[in-house]
Amino acid sequence: MTRKGQSITLSINERDKAELERIAAEQGMLWGDRPNISRLVEAIARRELIISRNNDWTEARIRALHQAIQTLIDAGHPESAQQVAQLLSERSELSKPLRREIERWLEPPLAPWRLQIDQYIRRQTPFQLTYRDAADRPWRFTIRHARLTLYERRQYLECWCEETDGNQDLPELQHNWTLRLDRITDAALSEVRERWRPELDTLAVEMHLLRGLAFAYEAKASDVSCEWLSDSAEHHYSSPVCKVVRRISNTFWFLREVLHYGEDCIIVSPSSVQQRFKQKLRMMCQQYGMHDA
């Protein structure tokens, strides 16, 4: 690299050179219409550009920004969520699973029907959604409450619908549907003259957390209460117990979470949710040949 009256030489590979040119172009350091690395280096030397480390963010900061993405989506601000995702994608300290998740947020622009769903949610306007799933089955839902959420790194539309046919959840929760958005290739939407509901239907569930989980558990936004059980001996527990009461909107995802907690979590009530979990455990035992379970 040369300049009138002085010169320096940079020994870098083509990939690093291309990256420097990209940074120069982003910062408007050009010679004509081409990126100018010399001007970039000069700006750094004059402290017009500040150089800082890109691997010193704490895990707490990254976790907070990751959670902020979901919060912005739930609030109906997908564009702002994408900005936060872009900020995170530029960091070098991300784990590989988190980087893959962030990159999915930054994939090609949202389809028009997806943007329209965001608008309906933001304006709290009921709407009708019609689409065909991967098996070419037609579905039509009249949606009177909706929110976008992530479950196991995939984006879903959680919604309260007038239609209940085909919903296998408990009767109290059969108006709630969880639609996986990446399985909807195209959709027809139209506004309907109904009242927007303030939230999904919910069911209060009590669970007891034992041993290490009782101390490590972090309360969730849907938890109504999280407190130590004063009479754990009365319940035949040999160690302190954390009692959690939570309002759930579907049993499928709740039971998947409880399976993750394993033997350190007991569903206490209601009996309908407890029975569903017992049925799931029986099926698992049968699959492993434990017929006496």
C-alpha angles and dihedrals in degrees: 000000000000139000131179110276096006141039142191131188125222119200103205136137124250093260093055091044090053090049092051089050090051091052091047091052091048089053094046093248098149141154101207102316096331127093111258115212091186092061090047092054090045091052090051091050091051090047091240083129119042117220115210137164118274098203105055103089114121122243089243092058093048091047091050092051091046090053090046090062091059092043092053091048092050089050091053099254105121093156091057090045089055090052091055090046089053090051091052094045090062093061121096097206097071118121115243095250092049092047091052090050092049091048089056089058089055097050120121118316119289118269116256092252090055091051089049091054089053089053094049091050093047091050092041090234120156113234143177120242121199123181146136120244128222090278090054092249115149119237130185125184132181101212121202099168130021143166135178117237143164123241117180092342095308126108120240137181108229108198145166109232133184089225118082104166110125095016108130098189124109115295091252091058104036094107088063118089131183111206120192104226099204089062091060107082095175136358142186117227133187135171118250130202099243135114120267112239118227094230147343121282110272139193125208113235127187121206133173120221118208140197117345094355090061089062098036098047116117115208116244129219091252093055112111093192139357115189143144115265108240096200101045091142089057088059090050094250116147095204138037113293130211112215114208125187114192136175110228128192097199135015098218097072093035093056091047088057092048091051087055090055090053120182092353093074130063124188106221104176156061097029092220091063092041090052092051090054092048089052090052091050091049091053091050091050092049091051088056093047095255095136095161093061 
